[in-house]
Amino acid sequence: MAKATKVFRCQECGAETRKWAGRCESCGAWNSIQEEGGLSEAGPPARSLGAAKGTATPLVDLAGEEAPPPRMQTGVEELDRVLGGGLVNASAVLVGGDPGVGKSTLLLQGAARLAAHAKVIYVSGEEATSQVRMRAARLGLSSAPVKLAAATNLRDILTMLEQERPALVVIDSIQTMWSDMVDSAPGSVAQVRACAHELTSFAKRRGVAAILVGHVTKDGQIAGPRVIEHMVDAVLYFEGDRGRQYRILRAVKNRFGAADEIGVFEMTGAGLAEVRNPSALFLGERDPETSGSIVFAGVAGGRPMLVEIQALVGQSPLGTPRRAVVGLDSSRLAMVLAVLEARCGVAFAGLDVYLNAAGGLRVSDPSADLAMAAALLSARFDKPAPPDAVAFGEAALSGSVRPAAQAEARLKEAAKLGFGRAWTSPPRAHSDMAEEEGAAPEPSEAASGLQLEAINTLAALVARFQDD
């Protein structure tokens, strides 16, 4: 019999190596490499597929009509929005987030509402059933017909699920599950991968919707091998700062809906409350008379959302000025500063620059470039932007401003919250976009009722703050 080789695997990223090392060469984690049972170097021929034939895989034509998958409404509208309209039968969803952010609270609330018209089982591997009951009593959910289980043995859990056949099962968390078919400790890469595969296969085979809760690393990524995110149908991140009362549920992968969709919740004493108008929440404490501030009309997934962009520019006592960014892409800040200096003649050398998306919201929309530039120029010239203006548009290295997608949805959201004008680059023919630098274009009326003030170049934006 061939001798089995030793395999050492990183518990953070899953990289394999032939010998132990104190630091993983792939991800740089320290003391994360552990020994696992490996495969034989030269196994017997019986282990291969050989010449035996299997059943031919059926083929279908690409053309055809498929009915949309049936969905189950959890009763939590923000959660259903992020999922794409509700839970899909025979699907697996992975939910990650920092400890204490409210993952278990959110899923318990959703499970309790769904249990009113479907069978739901909540399996906790971290807490006893008494602790889950205490949380349910605090949330006012004690009367919900949710079935509880406190177990970590995957074989026992699958046997129970086979007998009960629920519509939804919540596993909290996948890192606490262990399979007796894998010779490693719970939480290891091998255990997490094997347990996630078994639970996902069970969900597909029996038509059960499964929600798996995952721990996150210090970098904010779901712990364990990345292959787990490929196994499941949707990956959701529950984000939030303990110093703030609201939480954001963000979809980074969704096979049955739009990715990058978000849902906003507010943490209260009675649990998580849905925020139906997040734009008003993020703009609630805005001071429109202060320089260095402007409202960005963005889109998160399919939802338009307004957020305040703040900037502070001041003389630097250091040889190398600081560039600090919170909630925005630091590389885009560097690009906007470079374009303002090279194309518009606005110098930021020797100045500290601080940029912030108010409220702690993380903005990844590239059309935030124009709002970033407007906030920087407002702080640089110490001149407040118009309090009733919103801005959006993507800046090019040439200094031009490109039109943003879903512009009408952004404008409607701004009009709904009482804004009167919009700084943007309207989608027009290239010949019409030729604008003399510094010229103020004629305003026009948008379909949403806002006054459009075309900003086709960053030079035109600079001229608005330089003119008295």
Secondary structure, 3 states (H helix, E strand, C coil): CCCEEEEEEECCCCCEECCCCCECCCCCCECCEEEEEEEECCCCHHHCCCCCCCCCCCCCCCCCCCCCCCEECCCCHHHHHHHCCCEECCCEEEEEECCCCCHHHHHHHHHHHHCCCCCEEEEECCCCHHHHHHHHHHCCCCCCCCEEEECCEHHHHHHHHHHHCCCEEEEECHHHCECCCCCCCCCCHHHHHHHHHHHHHHHHHHCCEEEEEECECCCCCECCCCHHHHHCCEEEEEEECCCCCEEEEEEEEECCCCCCCEEEEEEECCEEEECCCHHHHHCCCCCCCCCCEEEEEEEECCEEEEEEEEEEEEECCCCCCCEEEECCCHHHHHHHHHHHHHHHCCCCCCEEEEEEEHHHCCCCCHHHHHHHHHHHHHHHHCCCCCCCEEECCEECCCCEEECCCCHHHHHHHHHHCCCCEEEECCCCCHHHHCCCCCCCCCCEECCCCCEEEECCEHHHHHHHHHCC
